[in-house]
Amino acid sequence: MDPPSPLLDAEGRRRAEVVLDLDNCCYPKSSAMGPHLSANITAFGVRKLGLREAEAREMAFRGYKRYGLGVAAYVEECGLDDIAEFMEFVHHEGVDYAALGVLPDPRLVSAVRAYGNVWVFTNGTHTHAHGCLAALGFDPAADFGERVISCYEQWGVGRPPEGAPLPPPEVWANKPHRAAYARAAARIDASLPVVFADDVPKNLEVPHGLGWVTVLVDESYPLDGAAYRHRPPEHPAAHYVVAHVADLFQLPLCLSGQN
């Protein structure tokens, strides 16, 4: 078990709001979850929209690059209007998380529970987030409650009713777009500094500019035996790089003057 977090004061009170990305951040990027989701998104375009495989893959990539969400291109370019059908197809029941490499992580679970009130900020859905968190060993309802900011909250529409259509393209604002962080910031305690971890360097640019303490999670970064790297020159939007997201809770953060 790790020692008490430096982000807690002498009385055990939180000195910062901790916000974690989910995919490839709370579980290893080397897992097969990313390819699994990408394959499902492509398969939906082929089976449901009549696209060729390469066409579906390229279209979903355009949606990801423009809006942070692959399905956005299916809506914009193919007229898809049923979010429930897409989400059920991509995030279907019965996912074998262990087979995909999303495995229990007692260290992360212990660190999150010891700190308390940690947030998850994901471009995915609540269903996907809760499934991954449960596979990691969390009780999603008890450990996170309403502190999961999904694609819906980033759009500013909350969780839509079952079968509701996607909002129009002009409101899509997933990470890395500024509006997504603004809506996330409105949910968390503005009286405390924010520590934000993500595995995508581009996703750190806006929060870095907002004054958040930014942490890049990169299991392949050459730390040479160190627990972290401060101000990595290759990633100017990251204040720190760590190999495992639980290392965030042991960073000697000053929480001011990080920029």
Secondary structure as the mmCIF struct_conf table of DSSP 4:
data_model
#
loop_
_struct_conf.conf_type_id
_struct_conf.id
_struct_conf.beg_label_comp_id
_struct_conf.beg_label_asym_id
_struct_conf.beg_label_seq_id
_struct_conf.end_label_comp_id
_struct_conf.end_label_asym_id
_struct_conf.end_label_seq_id
HELX_LH_PP_P HELX_LH_PP_P1 ASP A 2 SER A 5
TURN_TY1_P TURN_TY1_P1 PRO A 6 LEU A 7
STRN STRN1 LEU A 8 LEU A 8
TURN_TY1_P TURN_TY1_P2 ALA A 10 GLU A 11
BEND BEND1 GLY A 12 GLY A 12
STRN STRN2 ARG A 14 ARG A 14
BEND BEND2 ARG A 15 ALA A 16
STRN STRN3 GLU A 17 LEU A 20
TURN_TY1_P TURN_TY1_P3 ASP A 23 CYS A 26
BEND BEND3 TYR A 27 TYR A 27
TURN_TY1_P TURN_TY1_P4 LYS A 29 SER A 30
BEND BEND4 SER A 31 ALA A 32
HELX_RH_AL_P HELX_RH_AL_P1 MET A 33 LEU A 49
HELX_RH_AL_P HELX_RH_AL_P2 GLU A 53 TYR A 67
BEND BEND5 GLY A 68 GLY A 68
TURN_TY1_P TURN_TY1_P5 GLY A 70 GLY A 70
HELX_RH_AL_P HELX_RH_AL_P3 VAL A 71 CYS A 78
HELX_RH_AL_P HELX_RH_AL_P4 ILE A 83 VAL A 90
TURN_TY1_P TURN_TY1_P6 HIS A 91 HIS A 91
TURN_TY1_P TURN_TY1_P7 GLU A 93 GLY A 94
TURN_TY1_P TURN_TY1_P8 TYR A 97 GLY A 101
HELX_RH_AL_P HELX_RH_AL_P5 PRO A 106 TYR A 115
STRN STRN4 TRP A 119 PHE A 121
BEND BEND6 ASN A 123 GLY A 124
HELX_RH_AL_P HELX_RH_AL_P6 HIS A 126 LEU A 136
TURN_TY1_P TURN_TY1_P9 GLY A 137 GLY A 137
HELX_RH_AL_P HELX_RH_AL_P7 PRO A 140 ASP A 143
TURN_TY1_P TURN_TY1_P10 PHE A 144 GLU A 146
STRN STRN5 VAL A 148 ILE A 149
HELX_RH_AL_P HELX_RH_AL_P8 CYS A 151 TRP A 155
TURN_TY1_P TURN_TY1_P11 GLY A 156 GLY A 156
BEND BEND7 VAL A 157 VAL A 157
BEND BEND8 ARG A 159 ARG A 159
HELX_LH_PP_P HELX_LH_PP_P2 PRO A 160 PRO A 161
TURN_TY1_P TURN_TY1_P12 GLU A 162 GLY A 163
HELX_LH_PP_P HELX_LH_PP_P3 ALA A 164 PRO A 168
HELX_RH_3T_P HELX_RH_3T_P1 PRO A 169 VAL A 171
TURN_TY1_P TURN_TY1_P13 LYS A 175 PRO A 176
BEND BEND9 HIS A 177 HIS A 177
HELX_RH_AL_P HELX_RH_AL_P9 ARG A 178 ARG A 187
BEND BEND10 ILE A 188 ILE A 188
TURN_TY1_P TURN_TY1_P14 ALA A 190 SER A 191
BEND BEND11 LEU A 192 LEU A 192
STRN STRN6 VAL A 194 ASP A 198
BEND BEND12 ASP A 199 ASP A 199
HELX_RH_3T_P HELX_RH_3T_P2 PRO A 201 LEU A 204
HELX_RH_AL_P HELX_RH_AL_P10 GLU A 205 GLY A 209
TURN_TY1_P TURN_TY1_P15 LEU A 210 GLY A 211
STRN STRN7 VAL A 213 VAL A 217
TURN_TY1_P TURN_TY1_P16 GLU A 219 SER A 220
BEND BEND13 TYR A 221 TYR A 221
TURN_TY1_P TURN_TY1_P17 ASP A 224 GLY A 225
BEND BEND14 ALA A 227 ALA A 227
STRN STRN8 ARG A 229 HIS A 230
BEND BEND15 ARG A 231 ARG A 231
TURN_TY1_P TURN_TY1_P18 PRO A 233 GLU A 234
TURN_TY1_P TURN_TY1_P19 PRO A 236 ALA A 237
BEND BEND16 HIS A 239 HIS A 239
STRN STRN9 TYR A 240 VAL A 242
BEND BEND17 ALA A 243 HIS A 244
HELX_RH_3T_P HELX_RH_3T_P3 VAL A 245 GLN A 250
BEND BEND18 LEU A 255 GLY A 257
#
